[in-house]
């Protein structure tokens, strides 16, 4: 445990940020997982809705700096590829 006042404050700030970031990162992961399950089920309407939800969650996490914007773009791209493959 830190003894210096500034280090103690920094630890508190880091913990607050970690808790906040965890929520958005978890939402993104969950929505991507739901989208993948929907893609496997081959229900077109449900798949579209779940993928849009996943894209929104990824964009939100990227805009807040929780994940890198290229990371979000890569994940969205992979989801879109899976949808296109499903339609063939």
The 8 nearest C-alpha neighbors of each residue, nearest first, counted from 0:
[[1, 2, 7, 6, 10, 3, 4, 11],
 [0, 2, 7, 3, 6, 4, 10, 5],
 [3, 1, 4, 0, 7, 6, 5, 8],
 [2, 4, 6, 5, 1, 7, 8, 0],
 [3, 5, 7, 6, 8, 2, 1, 9],
 [4, 6, 8, 7, 3, 9, 10, 2],
 [7, 5, 9, 3, 8, 4, 1, 10],
 [6, 8, 4, 10, 5, 9, 1, 3],
 [9, 7, 5, 11, 6, 10, 12, 4],
 [8, 10, 6, 12, 11, 7, 13, 5],
 [11, 9, 13, 7, 8, 12, 6, 14],
 [12, 10, 8, 14, 9, 13, 15, 7],
 [13, 11, 9, 15, 14, 10, 16, 8],
 [12, 14, 10, 16, 11, 15, 17, 9],
 [13, 15, 17, 11, 16, 12, 10, 18],
 [16, 14, 12, 18, 17, 13, 11, 19],
 [17, 15, 19, 13, 14, 18, 20, 12],
 [16, 18, 14, 20, 15, 19, 21, 13],
 [17, 19, 21, 15, 16, 20, 14, 22],
 [18, 20, 16, 21, 17, 22, 15, 23],
 [21, 19, 17, 22, 23, 18, 16, 65],
 [20, 22, 18, 24, 19, 23, 25, 17],
 [23, 21, 25, 20, 19, 24, 26, 18],
 [22, 24, 26, 25, 20, 21, 60, 27],
 [23, 25, 21, 27, 26, 22, 20, 28],
 [26, 24, 28, 22, 23, 27, 21, 29],
 [25, 27, 23, 29, 24, 28, 30, 22],
 [26, 28, 56, 24, 30, 57, 25, 29],
 [29, 27, 25, 31, 26, 30, 32, 24],
 [30, 28, 32, 26, 31, 27, 25, 33],
 [29, 31, 53, 33, 27, 32, 28, 26],
 [32, 30, 34, 53, 28, 33, 29, 27],
 [31, 33, 29, 35, 30, 34, 28, 36],
 [34, 32, 30, 36, 31, 35, 37, 29],
 [33, 35, 49, 31, 37, 50, 32, 36],
 [34, 36, 38, 32, 37, 33, 31, 39],
 [37, 35, 33, 39, 38, 34, 40, 32],
 [36, 38, 46, 34, 40, 35, 39, 33],
 [39, 37, 35, 41, 36, 40, 46, 34],
 [38, 40, 36, 41, 37, 35, 42, 85],
 [39, 41, 37, 38, 42, 36, 46, 43],
 [42, 40, 38, 39, 43, 37, 85, 46],
 [43, 41, 40, 45, 44, 46, 37, 38],
 [42, 44, 46, 45, 41, 47, 38, 37],
 [45, 43, 47, 46, 42, 48, 49, 41],
 [44, 46, 48, 47, 42, 43, 49, 37],
 [45, 47, 37, 43, 49, 44, 48, 38],
 [48, 46, 50, 44, 45, 49, 51, 43],
 [47, 49, 45, 51, 46, 50, 52, 44],
 [50, 48, 34, 52, 46, 51, 47, 45],
 [49, 51, 53, 34, 47, 52, 48, 46],
 [52, 50, 54, 48, 53, 49, 47, 55],
 [51, 53, 49, 55, 50, 54, 48, 56],
 [54, 52, 30, 50, 31, 56, 55, 51],
 [55, 53, 51, 57, 52, 56, 58, 50],
 [54, 56, 52, 58, 53, 57, 59, 51],
 [55, 57, 27, 53, 59, 58, 54, 60],
 [58, 56, 54, 60, 27, 59, 71, 55],
 [59, 57, 61, 55, 60, 56, 62, 54],
 [58, 60, 56, 62, 57, 61, 55, 63],
 [61, 59, 57, 65, 63, 58, 62, 23],
 [62, 60, 66, 64, 58, 68, 63, 59],
 [61, 63, 59, 64, 60, 58, 68, 65],
 [62, 64, 60, 61, 65, 59, 66, 20],
 [65, 63, 61, 62, 66, 67, 60, 68],
 [64, 66, 60, 63, 61, 20, 67, 24],
 [65, 67, 61, 64, 60, 68, 70, 71],
 [66, 68, 70, 69, 61, 64, 71, 65],
 [67, 69, 61, 71, 70, 72, 66, 62],
 [70, 68, 72, 71, 67, 73, 66, 61],
 [69, 71, 67, 73, 68, 72, 74, 66],
 [70, 72, 68, 74, 69, 73, 57, 75],
 [73, 71, 69, 75, 70, 74, 76, 68],
 [72, 74, 76, 70, 71, 75, 69, 77],
 [73, 75, 77, 71, 76, 72, 70, 78],
 [76, 74, 72, 78, 77, 73, 54, 71],
 [77, 75, 73, 79, 74, 78, 72, 80],
 [76, 78, 80, 74, 79, 75, 73, 81],
 [77, 79, 75, 81, 80, 76, 74, 82],
 [78, 80, 82, 76, 81, 77, 75, 83],
 [81, 79, 77, 83, 78, 82, 84, 76],
 [80, 82, 84, 78, 79, 83, 85, 77],
 [81, 83, 85, 79, 84, 80, 78, 86],
 [84, 82, 80, 86, 85, 81, 79, 87],
 [85, 83, 81, 87, 82, 86, 80, 79],
 [84, 86, 82, 83, 87, 81, 41, 38],
 [85, 87, 83, 84, 82, 81, 43, 41],
 [86, 84, 85, 83, 82, 81, 80, 41]]
